[in-house]
Amino acid sequence: MFLKLAHTNMEMYKYSQSLTLEVYKITKELPESEKFNLISQLRRAALSVHLNLAEGSSRKSELEKKRYYEIARGSVVEIDAALDIIVGLEFARKERLSNHGEFIVTTFRLLSGLIDKKE
């Protein structure tokens, strides 16, 4: 926010931020009884994507960068799995989450590109 480092201009960074904001929006709609379960887990996973991308981008070693990106990608998978549970519990319909699905797929694809990128 204040540092204006190169990663803030990355397309991936913008997608991860949007994904995080979308996850926070959907968790506001979940029942209060899920405050310490789905809500907490989803928010931590979303923040993990965004923060690991930022931290990984600051690393000099390509191996270290990729490790942070792998952690971020794992958190994207975690978000996807949690949304599947939300639909299964009928807290939301799959159609309601389609925007989230687009962010998940794009974020996963972009992170995979960063991980698979040749040095």
C-alpha positions, -999 to 999 in steps of 0.1 A, spaced: 0 0 0 27 25 10 58 8 -4 48 9 -41 69 -21 -49 69 -39 -82 46 -67 -72 17 -42 -67 17 -38 -105 15 -75 -112 -18 -88 -127 -16 -116 -102 -14 -93 -73 -46 -75 -84 -64 -108 -89 -54 -121 -55 -66 -88 -39 -99 -91 -57 -102 -128 -46 -96 -118 -10 -122 -90 -11 -148 -114 -27 -141 -140 -1 -147 -114 27 -180 -104 10 -193 -140 8 -183 -148 44 -204 -118 56 -234 -138 43 -226 -170 62 -244 -179 94 -229 -165 126 -225 -201 138 -197 -205 112 -177 -176 126 -150 -198 140 -152 -224 112 -159 -216 76 -157 -179 79 -124 -179 97 -108 -206 75 -119 -189 43 -106 -155 53 -73 -169 64 -69 -188 32 -78 -157 11 -53 -136 30 -27 -163 26 -30 -161 -12 -25 -123 -12 2 -121 15 23 -151 2 22 -136 -32 35 -103 -18 62 -119 3 73 -143 -24 77 -114 -48 101 -97 -25 125 -128 -24 156 -127 -45 159 -165 -49 137 -180 -76 134 -211 -55 121 -191 -25 97 -171 -47 82 -203 -61 78 -218 -27 57 -188 -15 37 -190 -48 31 -227 -42 18 -219 -7 -5 -192 -22 -17 -217 -48 -25 -242 -21 -46 -216 -4 -66 -211 -36 -74 -248 -36 -84 -245 0 -108 -217 -9 -123 -237 -37 -129 -267 -14 -145 -245 13 -169 -230 -13 -178 -265 -23 -188 -272 14 -208 -239 15 -228 -251 -15 -232 -286 0 -245 -271 33 -269 -249 12 -255 -217 26 -252 -204 -10 -261 -216 -45 -233 -224 -69 -246 -197 -93 -242 -171 -65 -205 -181 -63 -198 -180 -100 -179 -147 -97 -158 -163 -70 -152 -192 -93 -138 -169 -120 -114 -153 -95 -103 -188 -82 -97 -202 -117 -78 -171 -129 -58 -168 -97 -48 -205 -98 -38 -202 -135 -17 -171 -129 0 -186 -99 7 -218 -118 23 -196 -145 46 -180 -119 55 -213 -104 62 -230 -138 81 -200 -152 116 -208 -163 143 -189 -144 
